[in-house]
Amino acid sequence: MKIGVLGAGNISRMVAPTLVAMPQIECYAVSSRDLSKAQAFADAFGFEKVYGSYEEMLRDPAVELVYVATPHSHHYEHMMQCIDYGKPILCEKAFTLNADQARKVKTAAAEKGVFVAEAIWPRYMPSRKIISDVMNSGVIGRPDTLTANLSYVISGVPRIVTPELAGGALLDIGVYGINFALMHFGTDIERVESSVRMTDTGVDGMESVTVFYRDGRMAVLTHSIYARSDRKGIIHGDKGYMVVENINNPQSLRVYDTDDNELAFYDFSDQISGYEFQFAECAEALAAGKTEAPSMPMDDTVFVMDFMDGLRRQWGLVYPQEQE
């Protein structure tokens, strides 16, 4: 499958070596509004075609899947362009600024029969099923509480604190904690409570989110742009608990009893980087004539965006584009 990369920034450079290593992927085209940046990217990773505008690449009939890797403030605009050209899409998280944009993308893609999926990589990894299967096996008893954290020292990155680029912890890293909870505890939510510390620029810098489920379970999620956390996800039951190492790219799972004895260990490190699974699933889905990815259907993407919209309403956080 011939991949066209839309946006030659940092995330594209992180993902590109994985694409190069995938036999079913052809690193075909890259586009940037800065032609020299696109050329440097192509030279570094062996992409065949270089375009100095997104529209030029979208007009190339050979591009079979567009990987949208621009800042999430621009995802909606760029996905709508892809849909106009009938190009299948794998778009980086966060999918859009808000749920309204996500719904519009979903509707437009459905009307034209265009494939679209969100690149939230833990959704596609084999570890997802293993974690859920172990949780549901009874080994830790009744799962009662879930905790997850993801924090990096990124407050000095301009994009992260710029309101016009939809900066803040939530859309950049909070989306992982939210997805971890929804994947393993589901979506039958009673209410959500949260606390936030805002940055001087007016976006969220640190937050704690508590999700109350109708069946009595609870998930507690924390995210920050000021500190480096252990990135663990822990699911607690009445007979033990299980610890996932690194919720945004799970590396292992350890299961313990109530006396802290390790009962089982699962190694998830057999992968290129973890990015490969979302691209492989998109290739398979397209080959099968599907218009959505089974691991992250559009209804799930919209649910996550609705969830984050609700948090921002609690905080009074409105992006400049939403005020226009």
Contacts in CASP RR format, 6 or more apart in sequence:
PFRMAT RR
TARGET T0000
AUTHOR 0000-0000-0000
METHOD contacts of the structure
MODEL  1
MKIGVLGAGNISRMVAPTLVAMPQIECYAVSSRDLSKAQAFADAFGFEKV
YGSYEEMLRDPAVELVYVATPHSHHYEHMMQCIDYGKPILCEKAFTLNAD
QARKVKTAAAEKGVFVAEAIWPRYMPSRKIISDVMNSGVIGRPDTLTANL
SYVISGVPRIVTPELAGGALLDIGVYGINFALMHFGTDIERVESSVRMTD
TGVDGMESVTVFYRDGRMAVLTHSIYARSDRKGIIHGDKGYMVVENINNP
QSLRVYDTDDNELAFYDFSDQISGYEFQFAECAEALAAGKTEAPSMPMDD
TVFVMDFMDGLRRQWGLVYPQEQE
1 24 0 8 1.000
1 25 0 8 1.000
1 26 0 8 1.000
1 64 0 8 1.000
1 65 0 8 1.000
1 283 0 8 1.000
1 286 0 8 1.000
2 26 0 8 1.000
2 28 0 8 1.000
2 29 0 8 1.000
2 62 0 8 1.000
2 63 0 8 1.000
2 64 0 8 1.000
2 65 0 8 1.000
3 19 0 8 1.000
3 25 0 8 1.000
3 26 0 8 1.000
3 27 0 8 1.000
3 28 0 8 1.000
3 29 0 8 1.000
3 63 0 8 1.000
3 64 0 8 1.000
3 65 0 8 1.000
3 66 0 8 1.000
3 67 0 8 1.000
3 279 0 8 1.000
4 28 0 8 1.000
4 29 0 8 1.000
4 30 0 8 1.000
4 31 0 8 1.000
4 57 0 8 1.000
4 63 0 8 1.000
4 65 0 8 1.000
4 66 0 8 1.000
4 67 0 8 1.000
5 12 0 8 1.000
5 16 0 8 1.000
5 29 0 8 1.000
5 30 0 8 1.000
5 31 0 8 1.000
5 41 0 8 1.000
5 47 0 8 1.000
5 66 0 8 1.000
5 67 0 8 1.000
5 69 0 8 1.000
6 31 0 8 1.000
6 54 0 8 1.000
6 57 0 8 1.000
6 58 0 8 1.000
6 66 0 8 1.000
6 67 0 8 1.000
6 68 0 8 1.000
6 69 0 8 1.000
6 70 0 8 1.000
6 78 0 8 1.000
6 82 0 8 1.000
7 30 0 8 1.000
7 31 0 8 1.000
7 32 0 8 1.000
7 38 0 8 1.000
7 54 0 8 1.000
7 68 0 8 1.000
7 69 0 8 1.000
7 70 0 8 1.000
8 30 0 8 1.000
8 31 0 8 1.000
8 32 0 8 1.000
8 34 0 8 1.000
8 37 0 8 1.000
8 38 0 8 1.000
8 40 0 8 1.000
8 41 0 8 1.000
8 69 0 8 1.000
9 32 0 8 1.000
9 37 0 8 1.000
9 41 0 8 1.000
9 69 0 8 1.000
11 69 0 8 1.000
11 92 0 8 1.000
12 30 0 8 1.000
12 41 0 8 1.000
12 67 0 8 1.000
12 69 0 8 1.000
13 41 0 8 1.000
13 44 0 8 1.000
14 275 0 8 1.000
15 67 0 8 1.000
15 69 0 8 1.000
15 273 0 8 1.000
15 275 0 8 1.000
16 27 0 8 1.000
16 41 0 8 1.000
16 44 0 8 1.000
16 45 0 8 1.000
17 45 0 8 1.000
17 273 0 8 1.000
18 272 0 8 1.000
18 273 0 8 1.000
18 274 0 8 1.000
18 275 0 8 1.000
18 276 0 8 1.000
18 279 0 8 1.000
19 25 0 8 1.000
19 27 0 8 1.000
19 45 0 8 1.000
19 275 0 8 1.000
19 279 0 8 1.000
20 27 0 8 1.000
20 45 0 8 1.000
20 46 0 8 1.000
21 272 0 8 1.000
21 276 0 8 1.000
22 272 0 8 1.000
22 276 0 8 1.000
22 279 0 8 1.000
22 280 0 8 1.000
24 280 0 8 1.000
24 283 0 8 1.000
25 279 0 8 1.000
25 283 0 8 1.000
27 45 0 8 1.000
27 46 0 8 1.000
27 47 0 8 1.000
27 48 0 8 1.000
28 47 0 8 1.000
28 48 0 8 1.000
28 49 0 8 1.000
28 62 0 8 1.000
28 63 0 8 1.000
28 64 0 8 1.000
29 47 0 8 1.000
29 48 0 8 1.000
29 49 0 8 1.000
29 50 0 8 1.000
29 51 0 8 1.000
29 57 0 8 1.000
29 60 0 8 1.000
29 62 0 8 1.000
29 63 0 8 1.000
30 38 0 8 1.000
30 41 0 8 1.000
30 42 0 8 1.000
30 45 0 8 1.000
30 47 0 8 1.000
30 49 0 8 1.000
30 50 0 8 1.000
30 51 0 8 1.000
30 57 0 8 1.000
31 38 0 8 1.000
31 50 0 8 1.000
31 51 0 8 1.000
31 52 0 8 1.000
31 53 0 8 1.000
31 54 0 8 1.000
31 56 0 8 1.000
31 57 0 8 1.000
32 38 0 8 1.000
32 41 0 8 1.000
32 51 0 8 1.000
32 52 0 8 1.000
33 52 0 8 1.000
33 53 0 8 1.000
33 54 0 8 1.000
34 52 0 8 1.000
35 50 0 8 1.000
35 51 0 8 1.000
35 52 0 8 1.000
38 50 0 8 1.000
38 51 0 8 1.000
38 52 0 8 1.000
39 50 0 8 1.000
41 47 0 8 1.000
42 48 0 8 1.000
42 49 0 8 1.000
42 50 0 8 1.000
49 57 0 8 1.000
49 60 0 8 1.000
49 62 0 8 1.000
51 57 0 8 1.000
51 60 0 8 1.000
54 78 0 8 1.000
54 81 0 8 1.000
55 81 0 8 1.000
57 63 0 8 1.000
57 66 0 8 1.000
58 66 0 8 1.000
58 81 0 8 1.000
58 82 0 8 1.000
58 84 0 8 1.000
58 85 0 8 1.000
58 87 0 8 1.000
59 85 0 8 1.000
63 87 0 8 1.000
64 88 0 8 1.000
64 286 0 8 1.000
65 87 0 8 1.000
65 88 0 8 1.000
65 89 0 8 1.000
65 90 0 8 1.000
65 115 0 8 1.000
65 279 0 8 1.000
65 282 0 8 1.000
65 283 0 8 1.000
65 286 0 8 1.000
66 82 0 8 1.000
66 87 0 8 1.000
66 88 0 8 1.000
66 89 0 8 1.000
66 90 0 8 1.000
67 90 0 8 1.000
67 91 0 8 1.000
67 92 0 8 1.000
67 119 0 8 1.000
67 279 0 8 1.000
68 75 0 8 1.000
68 78 0 8 1.000
68 79 0 8 1.000
68 82 0 8 1.000
68 89 0 8 1.000
68 90 0 8 1.000
68 91 0 8 1.000
68 92 0 8 1.000
69 92 0 8 1.000
70 78 0 8 1.000
70 92 0 8 1.000
71 159 0 8 1.000
71 165 0 8 1.000
71 166 0 8 1.000
72 92 0 8 1.000
72 93 0 8 1.000
72 94 0 8 1.000
72 95 0 8 1.000
72 96 0 8 1.000
72 97 0 8 1.000
72 165 0 8 1.000
72 166 0 8 1.000
72 171 0 8 1.000
72 172 0 8 1.000
73 97 0 8 1.000
73 164 0 8 1.000
73 165 0 8 1.000
73 166 0 8 1.000
73 167 0 8 1.000
73 319 0 8 1.000
73 321 0 8 1.000
75 91 0 8 1.000
75 92 0 8 1.000
75 94 0 8 1.000
75 95 0 8 1.000
75 96 0 8 1.000
75 97 0 8 1.000
75 101 0 8 1.000
76 96 0 8 1.000
76 97 0 8 1.000
76 101 0 8 1.000
76 104 0 8 1.000
76 105 0 8 1.000
78 91 0 8 1.000
79 89 0 8 1.000
79 91 0 8 1.000
79 96 0 8 1.000
79 105 0 8 1.000
79 109 0 8 1.000
79 116 0 8 1.000
80 104 0 8 1.000
80 105 0 8 1.000
80 108 0 8 1.000
82 88 0 8 1.000
82 89 0 8 1.000
82 114 0 8 1.000
83 89 0 8 1.000
83 105 0 8 1.000
83 108 0 8 1.000
83 109 0 8 1.000
83 112 0 8 1.000
83 114 0 8 1.000
83 116 0 8 1.000
86 112 0 8 1.000
86 114 0 8 1.000
87 114 0 8 1.000
88 114 0 8 1.000
88 115 0 8 1.000
88 116 0 8 1.000
88 282 0 8 1.000
88 286 0 8 1.000
89 109 0 8 1.000
89 114 0 8 1.000
89 115 0 8 1.000
89 116 0 8 1.000
89 117 0 8 1.000
90 117 0 8 1.000
90 118 0 8 1.000
90 119 0 8 1.000
90 278 0 8 1.000
90 279 0 8 1.000
90 282 0 8 1.000
90 293 0 8 1.000
91 116 0 8 1.000
91 117 0 8 1.000
91 118 0 8 1.000
91 119 0 8 1.000
92 118 0 8 1.000
92 119 0 8 1.000
93 118 0 8 1.000
93 119 0 8 1.000
93 120 0 8 1.000
93 171 0 8 1.000
93 175 0 8 1.000
94 166 0 8 1.000
94 170 0 8 1.000
94 171 0 8 1.000
94 172 0 8 1.000
94 175 0 8 1.000
94 304 0 8 1.000
94 305 0 8 1.000
94 308 0 8 1.000
95 102 0 8 1.000
95 105 0 8 1.000
95 118 0 8 1.000
95 301 0 8 1.000
95 304 0 8 1.000
95 305 0 8 1.000
96 102 0 8 1.000
96 105 0 8 1.000
96 305 0 8 1.000
97 166 0 8 1.000
97 171 0 8 1.000
97 319 0 8 1.000
97 321 0 8 1.000
97 322 0 8 1.000
98 305 0 8 1.000
98 308 0 8 1.000
98 309 0 8 1.000
98 319 0 8 1.000
98 322 0 8 1.000
99 302 0 8 1.000
99 305 0 8 1.000
99 306 0 8 1.000
99 308 0 8 1.000
99 309 0 8 1.000
101 305 0 8 1.000
102 298 0 8 1.000
102 301 0 8 1.000
102 302 0 8 1.000
102 305 0 8 1.000
103 302 0 8 1.000
105 116 0 8 1.000
105 298 0 8 1.000
106 116 0 8 1.000
106 298 0 8 1.000
106 301 0 8 1.000
106 302 0 8 1.000
108 114 0 8 1.000
109 115 0 8 1.000
109 116 0 8 1.000
109 291 0 8 1.000
109 298 0 8 1.000
110 291 0 8 1.000
113 291 0 8 1.000
114 291 0 8 1.000
115 282 0 8 1.000
115 285 0 8 1.000
115 286 0 8 1.000
115 289 0 8 1.000
115 290 0 8 1.000
115 291 0 8 1.000
115 292 0 8 1.000
116 291 0 8 1.000
116 292 0 8 1.000
116 298 0 8 1.000
117 278 0 8 1.000
117 281 0 8 1.000
117 282 0 8 1.000
117 285 0 8 1.000
117 292 0 8 1.000
117 293 0 8 1.000
117 296 0 8 1.000
117 298 0 8 1.000
118 293 0 8 1.000
118 296 0 8 1.000
118 301 0 8 1.000
119 278 0 8 1.000
120 175 0 8 1.000
120 176 0 8 1.000
120 179 0 8 1.000
120 278 0 8 1.000
120 296 0 8 1.000
120 304 0 8 1.000
121 248 0 8 1.000
121 249 0 8 1.000
121 274 0 8 1.000
121 275 0 8 1.000
121 277 0 8 1.000
121 278 0 8 1.000
122 128 0 8 1.000
122 176 0 8 1.000
122 179 0 8 1.000
122 180 0 8 1.000
122 183 0 8 1.000
122 247 0 8 1.000
122 248 0 8 1.000
122 249 0 8 1.000
122 250 0 8 1.000
123 179 0 8 1.000
123 183 0 8 1.000
123 278 0 8 1.000
123 295 0 8 1.000
123 296 0 8 1.000
123 300 0 8 1.000
124 277 0 8 1.000
124 278 0 8 1.000
124 280 0 8 1.000
124 281 0 8 1.000
124 293 0 8 1.000
124 295 0 8 1.000
124 296 0 8 1.000
125 249 0 8 1.000
125 250 0 8 1.000
125 268 0 8 1.000
125 271 0 8 1.000
125 274 0 8 1.000
125 277 0 8 1.000
126 268 0 8 1.000
126 277 0 8 1.000
127 244 0 8 1.000
127 250 0 8 1.000
127 253 0 8 1.000
127 266 0 8 1.000
127 268 0 8 1.000
128 183 0 8 1.000
128 295 0 8 1.000
130 253 0 8 1.000
130 266 0 8 1.000
130 268 0 8 1.000
131 183 0 8 1.000
131 184 0 8 1.000
131 235 0 8 1.000
131 242 0 8 1.000
131 244 0 8 1.000
131 250 0 8 1.000
131 253 0 8 1.000
132 183 0 8 1.000
132 184 0 8 1.000
134 140 0 8 1.000
134 242 0 8 1.000
134 253 0 8 1.000
134 255 0 8 1.000
134 264 0 8 1.000
134 266 0 8 1.000
135 143 0 8 1.000
135 184 0 8 1.000
135 235 0 8 1.000
135 242 0 8 1.000
136 143 0 8 1.000
138 239 0 8 1.000
139 239 0 8 1.000
139 240 0 8 1.000
139 242 0 8 1.000
139 255 0 8 1.000
139 263 0 8 1.000
139 264 0 8 1.000
140 235 0 8 1.000
140 236 0 8 1.000
140 237 0 8 1.000
140 238 0 8 1.000
140 239 0 8 1.000
140 240 0 8 1.000
140 241 0 8 1.000
140 242 0 8 1.000
140 255 0 8 1.000
141 237 0 8 1.000
141 238 0 8 1.000
141 239 0 8 1.000
141 240 0 8 1.000
142 237 0 8 1.000
142 238 0 8 1.000
142 239 0 8 1.000
143 184 0 8 1.000
143 185 0 8 1.000
143 217 0 8 1.000
143 235 0 8 1.000
143 236 0 8 1.000
143 237 0 8 1.000
144 216 0 8 1.000
144 217 0 8 1.000
144 218 0 8 1.000
144 236 0 8 1.000
144 237 0 8 1.000
144 238 0 8 1.000
145 217 0 8 1.000
145 218 0 8 1.000
145 219 0 8 1.000
145 220 0 8 1.000
145 235 0 8 1.000
145 236 0 8 1.000
145 237 0 8 1.000
146 180 0 8 1.000
146 181 0 8 1.000
146 184 0 8 1.000
146 185 0 8 1.000
146 217 0 8 1.000
146 218 0 8 1.000
146 219 0 8 1.000
146 220 0 8 1.000
146 233 0 8 1.000
146 234 0 8 1.000
146 235 0 8 1.000
146 236 0 8 1.000
147 219 0 8 1.000
147 220 0 8 1.000
147 221 0 8 1.000
147 232 0 8 1.000
147 233 0 8 1.000
147 234 0 8 1.000
147 236 0 8 1.000
148 176 0 8 1.000
148 177 0 8 1.000
148 180 0 8 1.000
148 181 0 8 1.000
148 219 0 8 1.000
148 220 0 8 1.000
148 221 0 8 1.000
148 222 0 8 1.000
148 232 0 8 1.000
148 233 0 8 1.000
148 234 0 8 1.000
148 247 0 8 1.000
149 177 0 8 1.000
149 221 0 8 1.000
149 222 0 8 1.000
149 223 0 8 1.000
149 229 0 8 1.000
149 230 0 8 1.000
149 231 0 8 1.000
149 232 0 8 1.000
149 233 0 8 1.000
149 247 0 8 1.000
150 173 0 8 1.000
150 174 0 8 1.000
150 176 0 8 1.000
150 177 0 8 1.000
150 222 0 8 1.000
150 223 0 8 1.000
150 229 0 8 1.000
150 231 0 8 1.000
150 247 0 8 1.000
150 248 0 8 1.000
151 169 0 8 1.000
151 173 0 8 1.000
151 206 0 8 1.000
151 222 0 8 1.000
151 223 0 8 1.000
151 224 0 8 1.000
151 225 0 8 1.000
151 226 0 8 1.000
151 227 0 8 1.000
151 228 0 8 1.000
151 229 0 8 1.000
151 231 0 8 1.000
152 173 0 8 1.000
152 224 0 8 1.000
152 225 0 8 1.000
152 228 0 8 1.000
152 229 0 8 1.000
153 225 0 8 1.000
153 226 0 8 1.000
153 227 0 8 1.000
153 228 0 8 1.000
154 160 0 8 1.000
154 172 0 8 1.000
154 225 0 8 1.000
155 161 0 8 1.000
155 199 0 8 1.000
155 205 0 8 1.000
155 225 0 8 1.000
155 226 0 8 1.000
159 165 0 8 1.000
159 167 0 8 1.000
160 167 0 8 1.000
160 168 0 8 1.000
160 169 0 8 1.000
160 172 0 8 1.000
160 225 0 8 1.000
161 167 0 8 1.000
161 168 0 8 1.000
161 199 0 8 1.000
161 200 0 8 1.000
161 201 0 8 1.000
161 203 0 8 1.000
161 225 0 8 1.000
162 201 0 8 1.000
162 203 0 8 1.000
163 201 0 8 1.000
163 202 0 8 1.000
163 203 0 8 1.000
163 319 0 8 1.000
163 320 0 8 1.000
164 319 0 8 1.000
164 320 0 8 1.000
164 321 0 8 1.000
166 203 0 8 1.000
166 319 0 8 1.000
166 321 0 8 1.000
167 203 0 8 1.000
168 199 0 8 1.000
168 203 0 8 1.000
168 204 0 8 1.000
168 205 0 8 1.000
168 225 0 8 1.000
169 204 0 8 1.000
169 205 0 8 1.000
169 206 0 8 1.000
169 207 0 8 1.000
169 223 0 8 1.000
169 224 0 8 1.000
169 225 0 8 1.000
170 204 0 8 1.000
170 207 0 8 1.000
170 223 0 8 1.000
170 308 0 8 1.000
170 311 0 8 1.000
170 312 0 8 1.000
170 317 0 8 1.000
171 308 0 8 1.000
172 225 0 8 1.000
173 223 0 8 1.000
173 225 0 8 1.000
173 248 0 8 1.000
174 207 0 8 1.000
174 221 0 8 1.000
174 223 0 8 1.000
175 304 0 8 1.000
175 308 0 8 1.000
176 247 0 8 1.000
176 248 0 8 1.000
177 221 0 8 1.000
177 223 0 8 1.000
177 247 0 8 1.000
177 248 0 8 1.000
178 209 0 8 1.000
178 221 0 8 1.000
178 304 0 8 1.000
178 307 0 8 1.000
178 308 0 8 1.000
179 304 0 8 1.000
180 221 0 8 1.000
180 233 0 8 1.000
180 244 0 8 1.000
180 247 0 8 1.000
181 211 0 8 1.000
181 219 0 8 1.000
181 221 0 8 1.000
182 300 0 8 1.000
182 303 0 8 1.000
182 304 0 8 1.000
182 307 0 8 1.000
184 235 0 8 1.000
185 211 0 8 1.000
185 213 0 8 1.000
185 217 0 8 1.000
185 219 0 8 1.000
186 213 0 8 1.000
187 303 0 8 1.000
188 213 0 8 1.000
188 214 0 8 1.000
188 215 0 8 1.000
189 211 0 8 1.000
189 212 0 8 1.000
189 213 0 8 1.000
189 214 0 8 1.000
190 212 0 8 1.000
190 213 0 8 1.000
190 214 0 8 1.000
190 216 0 8 1.000
191 212 0 8 1.000
192 209 0 8 1.000
192 210 0 8 1.000
192 211 0 8 1.000
192 212 0 8 1.000
192 307 0 8 1.000
192 310 0 8 1.000
192 311 0 8 1.000
192 314 0 8 1.000
193 209 0 8 1.000
193 210 0 8 1.000
193 212 0 8 1.000
194 207 0 8 1.000
194 208 0 8 1.000
194 209 0 8 1.000
194 210 0 8 1.000
194 311 0 8 1.000
194 314 0 8 1.000
194 315 0 8 1.000
195 207 0 8 1.000
195 208 0 8 1.000
196 204 0 8 1.000
196 205 0 8 1.000
196 206 0 8 1.000
196 207 0 8 1.000
196 208 0 8 1.000
196 311 0 8 1.000
196 314 0 8 1.000
196 315 0 8 1.000
196 317 0 8 1.000
197 204 0 8 1.000
197 205 0 8 1.000
197 206 0 8 1.000
197 207 0 8 1.000
198 204 0 8 1.000
198 205 0 8 1.000
198 315 0 8 1.000
198 317 0 8 1.000
199 205 0 8 1.000
199 225 0 8 1.000
202 317 0 8 1.000
203 317 0 8 1.000
204 312 0 8 1.000
204 315 0 8 1.000
204 317 0 8 1.000
205 224 0 8 1.000
205 225 0 8 1.000
205 226 0 8 1.000
206 222 0 8 1.000
206 223 0 8 1.000
206 224 0 8 1.000
206 225 0 8 1.000
206 226 0 8 1.000
207 222 0 8 1.000
207 223 0 8 1.000
207 224 0 8 1.000
207 311 0 8 1.000
207 315 0 8 1.000
208 220 0 8 1.000
208 221 0 8 1.000
208 222 0 8 1.000
209 220 0 8 1.000
209 221 0 8 1.000
209 222 0 8 1.000
209 223 0 8 1.000
209 311 0 8 1.000
210 218 0 8 1.000
210 219 0 8 1.000
210 220 0 8 1.000
210 221 0 8 1.000
211 218 0 8 1.000
211 219 0 8 1.000
211 220 0 8 1.000
211 221 0 8 1.000
212 218 0 8 1.000
213 219 0 8 1.000
222 229 0 8 1.000
231 245 0 8 1.000
231 246 0 8 1.000
231 247 0 8 1.000
231 248 0 8 1.000
232 243 0 8 1.000
232 244 0 8 1.000
232 245 0 8 1.000
232 246 0 8 1.000
232 247 0 8 1.000
233 243 0 8 1.000
233 244 0 8 1.000
233 247 0 8 1.000
234 241 0 8 1.000
234 242 0 8 1.000
234 243 0 8 1.000
234 244 0 8 1.000
235 241 0 8 1.000
235 242 0 8 1.000
235 244 0 8 1.000
238 258 0 8 1.000
239 257 0 8 1.000
239 258 0 8 1.000
240 255 0 8 1.000
240 256 0 8 1.000
240 257 0 8 1.000
240 258 0 8 1.000
241 255 0 8 1.000
241 256 0 8 1.000
242 253 0 8 1.000
242 254 0 8 1.000
242 255 0 8 1.000
242 256 0 8 1.000
243 253 0 8 1.000
243 254 0 8 1.000
243 256 0 8 1.000
244 250 0 8 1.000
244 252 0 8 1.000
244 253 0 8 1.000
245 251 0 8 1.000
245 252 0 8 1.000
245 253 0 8 1.000
245 254 0 8 1.000
249 273 0 8 1.000
249 274 0 8 1.000
250 268 0 8 1.000
251 267 0 8 1.000
251 268 0 8 1.000
251 269 0 8 1.000
252 265 0 8 1.000
252 266 0 8 1.000
252 267 0 8 1.000
252 268 0 8 1.000
252 269 0 8 1.000
253 264 0 8 1.000
253 265 0 8 1.000
253 266 0 8 1.000
253 268 0 8 1.000
254 262 0 8 1.000
254 264 0 8 1.000
254 265 0 8 1.000
254 266 0 8 1.000
255 262 0 8 1.000
255 263 0 8 1.000
255 264 0 8 1.000
255 265 0 8 1.000
256 262 0 8 1.000
256 263 0 8 1.000
257 263 0 8 1.000
271 277 0 8 1.000
278 293 0 8 1.000
278 295 0 8 1.000
281 293 0 8 1.000
281 294 0 8 1.000
281 295 0 8 1.000
282 293 0 8 1.000
285 292 0 8 1.000
285 293 0 8 1.000
285 294 0 8 1.000
292 298 0 8 1.000
312 318 0 8 1.000
END
